Amino acid sequence: MSFIRKYFNKIPDKLITKESGFYRRLLQLSIPLSFTSLIGFGAGLADTLMLGTLSEVHLSASVLGNQLGFVYMLFIGGVGGGASILVAQYWGRTDVISIHKVLVIMYRALIAGGVLFTCVALFFGDRIMGIFSTDPRVVYEGAKLLRITGFSFILMGVSSASLSVLRSVGSVNIALYVSIISLSLKAILNWILIFGNLGAPKMEIEGAAIATVVSRFVEFAVVVFYMVFTDNKIRFKLKYLFMSKLDLLRDYIRFGGPVFINEFLWGIGAAIITVVVGRMGTEFTAASAIATTLGHFVILINFSMAFAASTIIGNTVGAGDYLKARMYGNTLTIISIVTGLFSFCLMHLLKYPTLSLYNVSEMTLIFSKQFIDIFAVLVIFQSAVMMMIVGVQRSGGDTRFALIIDVLFMWIISIPLGFLGGLQWGWAAPLVFFVLRGDEIIKTVFCLLRMKSGKWVKDITKDN
């Protein structure tokens, strides 16, 4: 330990901070967020594993049927992410009144968007599924899922964005408690309704959808109660929703707009990639779902640290300490590379135990092994990009650069080559999978150059 401490002290301060308080706060924020992410992952895994034991059709229908909800989650991420950036910096300035105005704008946008996505899910489920798959069995099962889960979109929007804003002021434990309640309820209801246990009818994919709606309603109720009656930081009141003077609307659009566009374009791109995956065949789709699920699990801590970093960086920039923000940003980038290497090792360690959980064909199993090996390499770059874009540059106020880098290479490289290679040129499945997700490597280079320049530090509070 003394050798490590001696080597650590020799590193220049501008490259990595020596403040013990920084690392203490990073852990205080990231550990609850890691558990929250793990529980959220478990909720998705509950569907994947239980439906995967029924058939590949049910597994694929669940993955593809949830794509509309995924796009809506990106809408939430855009609206709530823009709000969180502003809230983090205003919290650094201790300006709670401005935070209330930001929240009112956010909630109104979420409700409007939730109504739109609900209508699409209820009335156009078959057409949405027809975009993602040519297998009529998958389309039929996925449409049944959509017609039920659509009722939960508004609830999901309000609760998810509220938890994101609470994270920006350092309140992270509530998200953990909500996740524990939600996952426990969803897992129990899945087991009862999918398989028809405890005297309930066997509802299969419709049972999973009902479990999702019920758990999201409970999550919504707990979050709203906390925001209105328990929280002692923001202290939001329902009457604020009828506030007429929203002088921060222009700032919200100016700085939150790029975040919204970023999430939306990235989400549309991800949906197009899912179309390519779905049209490559049921085996390819199932294998991609298995590899992606494992990849998301091993990188949970990386995502959690990025979200924790966004709070630290936003509060620091809002307080006007720009040099310290740059030093923190450099430190966080180095940490993300180290955790990315850890995720690489963990993914290889868990590969075969994960594959043993699924009842799939031999071809799906072969594809899954290949895809996991590819994802393991890409996860190193994904960790670094997530930290630099979401954890540092966005929260530092550099939302426009984050927008350009995060979606540009997806749209000019991954999507065109993946579509042509997978559906027109007959490329091998591993190559198609790599091309669809390999833009993370290029983004890493540009994000590192931006970090070095220091131009990402921008105070976006109203007085500045």
N, C-alpha and C positions, 0 to 999 in steps of 0.2 A: 504493500500500500504506500510506503514511503517513497518507493521508486516512481510509482504512478503520480503521486502528488508532486514530486520534484520535477518530473517531465511536464506535467500540466502547468506548473508555475512558469515554465520557460516559454510557453506559447504567448505570442504578443497579445495584448489586451484588445486591440482592434479586431483580432481574429476570433477570439473566444472570451467571453466574460468570466471573471473570477468571482463574481458576486454569489455568495451562497444563497442569498435571498431569492435570486432569480431561479435557481434550480429547485429550491424549496417550493416556490409558487408554481413552477411548471409541473411538479409532481402532484401538488395539491389539486390542480385543475385537471391534469391528464389522467390520474388514476381513477377518479369517479367516472370520467368520460369514457375510459377504456372499458370499465365494467358495463356502462350504459350501452356502448357499441356492441360489446359481447352479447348482451341480452337481446339487443335489437337483431343481431345476427342470428341468435338462437330462435327468434320468432320466425324469421324467414326460413331457417333450416327445418323448423317444425313442419312447415308445409312441404318443403322439398323432400325430406326423408319419408314422411308419412305417405305422401302421394306417390313418391318413387317406388314404394313397396307395392303399389297397385299395378302400375304399368308405365312404360316410357311415354305413352300418349298422355296420361294424367300429369306426368312430370313436365313434359314439354308444354302442355296446355297451361299449367300453372305459371311457368316461366314467361311464356309469351302473353298470357292473359293479364299478367301484372305489369306489362310494359306501359299501358296507359297510366296506371298508378305511378309508375316510375317517372314518366314524363311530367305528371302533376307534382311529384316530389321535387323535380328540378324547378318547376314553377315556384314551389314553396321556397326552395333553396335560393332562387333569384330574388324573390320579394323579401323573404326573411333575411337572406344574406346581406342585401343592401341595407336593411334596417339595422342589422347587427353591427356592421362597420360604423355607421353613424352613432349608434348607441355606445359602442366601445369607446369612441373618441370623446363623445359628450360626457360619458361617465368619468373619463380621465380629467375632464374640466369641472366635474361635479355639477353639471347642468341637467337636473332632472326634468324640468319643464319642457325642454327641447326633446327629451326622450319620450315624454308623453305624446307629443305631436308626431314624432316618427312612428310610434306604435299605432296611432289612429290611422295614418296613411296605410300602414302595413295591413291592418285587419280589414280595412275596406277592400283593398286589392285582393286579399286572400278569399274573402267571401264571394266576390264577383267571379274570380277564377274557379272557385270550387263549384259554383252553380253550373258554369259552362262544362267543366269536365264531367260532372255528374250526368248531365243531359246526354253527352256523347256516350258514356258508358251504358246508360239505360236504353237508349234508342238506336245506337249504331254499333252494338257489340259485335254482331256477326261480321260487319264490314271491317271493323278494326282488326279482328282476328284473321280475316281473309288477306289482309295486307302482310301479316307476319308469317303465315303458313299456308301451304297448299294441301295439307292433309285434312280432309273433311272431319275426321274424328277429333283432331286437335282444335280445329275451328269451333266445333260444336261444344266441346267441354270448356274451352276458354271463354266463349260467349256467356255460358252459364255463370262462370266466375265473375265476369264483368258486371252482369246485371244485378249482382248482389253487392259486390264491393264498392260500386259506384256511390252507394248511399253514405259511405264513410269519408268521402273526399274532403268535404268542408270541415268535418271534425279533425281529420288528420292535418289539414292546413293550419288551423288555429293552434293546435297543441304543439306541432313540430316547430313552427316559427316562434311561438312563445318561449319554448325551451331554448331555442337558439339565442334569443335576445337575453334571457336570463343568464346564459353562459357568458355573454359579453360583459356583464357586471360582476362576474365571479360566482354566481349562484349555480353550481353544477350538481349538487347532491339531489335536488328535486328531480332532475332527469333520471337519475339512477333509481330512485324510489318508484317513479312512474313506470319505468321500464320493467322493474321486477313485478309489479302488479299486472301490467299488460301481458308480459310473456307468460306468466303463470296461468293467467286466465285463458290465453290463446292456446297454450299447449294442452290444457285440460279439455277445452272445448273441441280442439282438433281431434283428440283421441276419442272423444265421445261421438262426435258427429260424422267424422270421416268413415270410421269403422262400424258405427252403430253399437257402441258399448253402453252399458247401464240402461238397457231397454230402449235407447233412442234408435230412430231409423237410420240405416246406413245411407249417408248422403254423399259420400265421396267428395268430389271437388266442390260441390255446393256447401257441404259441411265446413270445409276449410274457409270458404267465403263468409259464411255466417259467423264463424269464430273470429275472423278479422274485423267484421263490423262491430261486434259486441265489445271486443277488446279496445278498439279505437274509441268507442263511445265512453268507456270507463276512463281511458287515458285523458280524453277531452275534459271530462267532468272534474278530474283531479287537478289538472293544470289550471283550468279557469278558477276553481276554488282557491288555489294557491296564489294566483296572480292578484285576485281581488281581495282576499281576506287574510292571507298569511304573509306574503312578501313584504319586507320592511325596507327594501332598497328603492325599487321603482315606484311602488305604491300606486298601481294603476287602478282606476275606477271605471265602471261600466259607463258612467255618464260622459266620460271623455270621448266615447265613440261618436257623440253628437256635436263635438267641437267644430266650430265653423272657421276659426282663424287658424289656418295651417300654413304659416309663412315659410315652413321648411320643405314644402312640396317641391320647389325648384331644386333645392339641394338634394333631396331624395332622388329625384329623377336624374340629376346630373351625375351623382356618384353611385347611387344604387342602380341606375339604369344599365350601366355596363355589366354589373353583376347579374342582373336579370337576363340581359341578352346573352351573356356568357352561358348561364345555366340553360337557357332555352335552346340556343344553338347546339350546345353540347348534348342536350337531351335529345333533340331531333336527330343529331348525328348518331347518338347511341341507339336510337330507335331504328334508324336505317341500317346500322350494323346488325341489329337484331333481325331485321328483314332478311339480310344476306344469310345470317346464321340459320334462320328458320327455313329458308329455301334451299339450303345445302342438304337438308334431309333430317329426319327425326333423330338418327344416331348422332349426327354432328351437333344438333341442338342440345341433346341430352348431355353429351360429353362437354360441350362448352359450358353448360350450366354447372356441371360437377366441378370443372376446373376453376370457374369463376367464383363459385361458392367457397372453395378452399382458399383461393387467392384473397378474397375479401376477409376471410377469417384471420389469416396470418398477418394481414396488414392493418388490423383493427387498431393496434397500439399506435401505428404511424398516423392514421387518421385522427385519433384522439389527441395526439400531441400537436398535430397541426391546428385543431380547433382550440386547444389550450393556448397555443402560441398566438392565435389571432386575438385573443383577449389581452394577452400581455402586450403585444405590439400596438394594438389599437389604443389601449389605456396610456401607454408610454408616449405615443405620438400626440394624443389628445392633451397630455400634460405638458407638451412642448419640449420634451427631452429628446431631440432628434438624434444626437450622436449616440446616446445610449440605445435608441431604437435600432440603429445600424449595427451596433455591436451585438445586440440581442439577435438580430436577423442572421448574422454570420454564424453565431453559435448554434442557432436552431437548424440551419442548413447542414452543418456538420453532424449534428445529432441525427437528422433524418437519414443521412447516408449510412450511418452506423446501424440504425434500426432497420433500414432496408436490407442490409446484409444479413442481419439476424432473421428477417422474414424469409429470405432466400433459403437459408438453412432449414428453417422450420417447415417450409412447404415441402421440401424433399423428405423430411423426417415423417411427415403426416400423409404422404402420398398413398401408400398402400393401405394403411388403416382406413383412410377415407374411402377408397375404392371398394373396400370390403363391405361397406354399408349399403351399397346400391345393388338392386336386382336388375341388371341391364344386359344387353347382348354382348357378344364377343367383340364386335366391331366398335360398339360404344366404349367398351373397356380399353381397346387399343387407342382410340382417339383421345380418351381421357388422360391416359398416361403421357401421350405426346403433348397435349395442351398444358398439362400441369408443369412439365419440364420447361416449356416456353414461358409460361406465366411466372415461374420462379425467378427467371432472369429479369423480366420486365418489372417485377415488383420492386426491385432496387431503385429503378428510375422513377416509378410511380410514387414511391415514398418521398423522394427528393422534390419532385414536381408539386405534390400535394402540399408539402411544407412551404415551399417558396411562393406558390401562387395563393393558396388559401390562408396559410398561417402567417405569412409575412407581407407579401406585396399588396394583396387586397386590403388587409386590415391596416396597412400603412398608408392607404389612400390611393394606391396606384391601380385603380380598377380597370382603366382602359387598356393598359399593357397586359394585364391578366386576361382580359377578354380576348385580345388579339392572339396571344400565344396559346391559350387553352383550346381555341376552336380552329385556328388557321390550319394547322397541320393535319388535324382530323379530317377537315373538309377537302384539302387539296392532295392528301396522300392516302390516308387510311381508307376513307370511304370509296373514292374512285378505284383504287387498286384492288381493294377487297371485293367490290361489286364485280369488276371485270374479271379478276382472277378467279373468284369463286363461282360465278354464274355464267361467264362467257368463255374464259380461256381454259378452264378445267385444271387449275392448279391443285396441287396436293393439299389435303386438309390442314396439315401443320403450317404450311406456308401461308395459307389464307388466314388462319388464326393469328399468326404473327403479324401479318400486315394490318389486320383490323385493329390491333392494339399496340403496335410498335411505335406510334407517334410520340410516346412518352420519352423515348431516347432523344429525339430532336428537341423537344420542349425543354429537357434538362439543360442542354447547352445554352439556349437563349436565356433561360431563367438565371443561370449562374452569371452570365454577363451582366444582366440587369442588377443582380445583387451586388456585384462588384462596383457598378457605377454609383450606387447610392441614390439614384433618382426616384426610387420607389417611395421615399419618405415624403408624404404630403399631408398636411393638416387640413382636413375637410370640414371642420366645425365652422359654424356660421360667421363667427367673428374673424375668421382667418381666410 
